[in-house]
Amino acid sequence: MTPTRLPAWQALAAHHATAQSFRLKDLFRQDPQRFARFSLSLDDLLLDASKHLVSAETMSLLTALAEQARLPAQIEAMFRGDKINATEGRAALHTALRGDTGARVDGEPVAPRVQGVLRKMRALAEGVRDGGIAGQTGRRFTHVVNIGIGGSDLGPLMACEALRPYADGRLTCRFVSNVDGAHLATALEGLDPETTLILAASKTFTTQETLANARSARQWLTASLGEAAVARHFVALSANYAEAARFGIPAERVLEFWDWVGGRYSLWSAIGCSVALYIGMDRFEEMLAGARSMDQHFRTAPPERNLPVVLGLLGIWNTNFLGAESRAVLPYDQRLARFPAYLQQLEMESNGKRVARDGTPLDYATSPVVWGEPGTNGQHAFFQLLHQGTQLIPADFIAAARSPYALDGHHELLLSNFFAQSEALMLGKDEAQVRAELQAQGLGEAAIAALLPHKVFPGNRPSTSILFRELNPRTLGLLIALYEHKVFVEGAIWNINSFDQWGVELGKALAGKILPELSGPQPATGHDASTNGLINHYKRLR
Ligand code: F6P
């Protein structure tokens, strides 16, 4: 099913000629109900899509595209447990981690296995938090160090930062991902091995960076507590019991997950252990409940009122018809500082693909570059380009109505910027307004003519705004699942496999080949001239 051959895609291509003349300002003027018509909600989460360059006709063509691409059947196939990740022969069942969806893998229901691990995770989290599970010398654990990378790092790191107000101070969590020794060394600074619990988080338990960090952390631990401490101070979060055992972590200290959980979708599995330790298992389960609620909505709501479907369709419109090559993610919430990085993996590892499911090269764009920083910081760094640069960059604005930080006036200040920026991107500032302002300042005609083009904002730049009452475990679950399913919708329409990631393999293989070349005295000769030159320059410098 090549999407570009579908009648709705062709109709959208034709409709694009009309859409090019859309002015958001005019669309709002023409339709006083536009906000109500183009905003959707689930619980207290509101998704305002009215500031996108779409009309009712655009949305109905996009909805037709979803139908023609058999999106509803594809959604069911995912929830059911079909092996939709065909290149790896796996299901994609992160939804089964947050509720019994009736999914089966090879005929076996998965819910009992999920429940079993949740129980084990609860016992561990509660035991560590109340001191019943202690370190080798009987002292309570005070610090948790999560060692993992990619999906085994970004999800729990992002969630722990986001939910910090729900932590009660019993434990602090630190995260180590980079194989650069600076990361582990800094994370272990000031920690006492006697009171430190180390989570070795790796689905495969073969990831080079994670194993190097876990081995060094193990040396740090055993240097003061001896080998026997490994079984008490390490917990493995992994789908690979055998490798965890080889590392010295006994089966009872392995929290398992399965090959049908993709790395970037694994926050809901044992990989979320640091979150459960940090905020407690009940809170972790509230996060699962939030995601479950989005799952039910995604599975049952009609496409035109379905938040992830609409968000995904807008992604298709912006990418494939308006030509946007990147999207900015702008949380107006410091606690979501790592959310853009989390979405980078979710979106770009899932949908950064160049061939269709059947291997045919694509002649249409897939995932845009996703990037961003929290507001208001971004405003004083890169927003210049959003407002006056040459590219069309749709932006996602995300905020909570309430803040747990009761600093006088800060939250209103933050939210005034949240509202103002999407308004400014949409409205812009035209020549007449700029001219009037400069005239009011008393500038002469020549000075006005020189300054005017620099001060014009073209406006008409699309954005999504997402606003909820407060950033709590449930809302975070809703928010993440919203984006997971949005990525699914896009991948389903692009006819790509959103659940493999072969593109990360080549660099890994080449690094493996280069590693032994770095130690010997002989110059490197087996590569291209640039790579040889760089390696040899390194050898001279070190
Ligand atoms: O190399 C990419 C990747 O496989 C990601 O998809 C994954 O999240 C990350 O590495 C870590 O993998 P693991 O959890 O197996 O260590």
Boltz pocket constraint, residues with backbone or C-beta under 6 A from the ligand:
constraints:
  - pocket:
      binder: B
      contacts: [[A, 148], [A, 149], [A, 150], [A, 151], [A, 152], [A, 201], [A, 202], [A, 203], [A, 204], [A, 205], [A, 206], [A, 207], [A, 210], [A, 263], [A, 264], [A, 349], [A, 501], [A, 504]]
      max_distance: 6.0
